[in-house]
Amino acid sequence: MKGLAEFKKTIRFKRNKYSYFSISEFSKKTGIQIKKIPFSIRILLENLIRNSQGIPEEIIDSLKKWDGKIKFQKEIPFYPSRVLLQDFTGVPLILDLAAMRNKMKEMGKDPKKINPFIPCHLIIDHSVQVDYFGTEDSLRKNMEKEYERNKERYVFLKWAQNSFKNLKIFPPGSGIIHQVNLEYISDVITQREIDGENFLFPDTVIGTDSHTTMINGIGVLGWGVGGIEAEAALLGEPVYFLFPEVVGVKLKNELKEGITPTDLVLYVTQKLREKKAVGKFVEYFGDGLKNLSVFDRATVANMAPEYGSTCGLFPIDEKVIKYLEWRGKDAKLVEKYSKENLLYYDYIEEPV
């Protein structure tokens, strides 16, 4: 693995040992007051430490002077830990991989060397039609009709599922892409074996749907991109963008009776449009988060495209840990790592 080896540390959990890249150690060496830095920027910083051979001095100097108002003019490489695809854009992308394999075969090379470099999940939901409704067997009949109508497509996708490494396909009827991403795919903290060594790092995702931002409701940094960017990422290339500005939204108290999360997100959308949050990261903080469930947060995070920002992150906290426990995930490991690597929001210190 690439990365700045001097900041690599280990953490033990139960009987296992994991390696990770320490934001804390990096901040000590550089003089960055990391607890002032928003969690979304900390995630980007960890990504840079883990995947690069050096971090530009311009970024380090700006982070040392962080006051929440600094505008960056430096482009950075970002390596998401996985790619999420919906079917309208995902199927053509898988066809591209198949075409690459054909070309490899023509060149006398091993076509099986063409695979997604990082985990890739394709959810079939956008193109599914509803022909039957209002009866107990509506779901079954709709699924049968879908497979009959698009038989050639599903024969190809079954081949792809069995042929490519790092590709998992969720068939029609599995659910809406963002719900599947939130409830089944994301572990919040990724565990991955690389060159025989077990690593932990934040789950991050780019998806070919603008509302990929919903995943930010559980502390996972993610947003929507175009098909070309997604294809480049799953082949191991970074996504490049300007180091982002961050708009903080402080939430206090709790919603009054009769006020829904939808009402909240419409109000937040109005205010963020006034603040011109277009192209920026938004991050939520404050005691009010304690009174929002993970599903409430996901509703607000889902609407990031409507308020114009790249994403709207809710950091990892006790609510996220309890949600992971409910899902049967390794919540204690997520809690241990996120606290150890300063990615856990304890409501004591607030970023600027």
ABEGO torsion letter per residue (X at the ends): XBEBAAABBBBBBEABBBBBBBAAAAAAAAGBBAAABBAAAAAAAAAAAAABAEBBAAAAAAAAABAGABBBABBBBBBBABBBBBAAAAAAAAAAAAAAAAAAAAAGBBAAABBBABBBBBBBAAABBBABBGBAAAAAAAAAAAAAAAAAAAAAAAAAAAABBGBBBBBBGAEBAAAAAAAAABAGBBBBBBGGBBBBBBBBBBBABAAAAAAAAAGBBBBBBBAAAAAAAAAGBBBBBBBBBBBBBBBBEBBBBGBBAAAAAAAAAAAAAAAGABGBBBBBBEAAAAABBAAAAAAAAAAAAAAGBABBBBBBBAAAAAAAAAAGBBAAAAAAAAAAAGABBAGABBBX
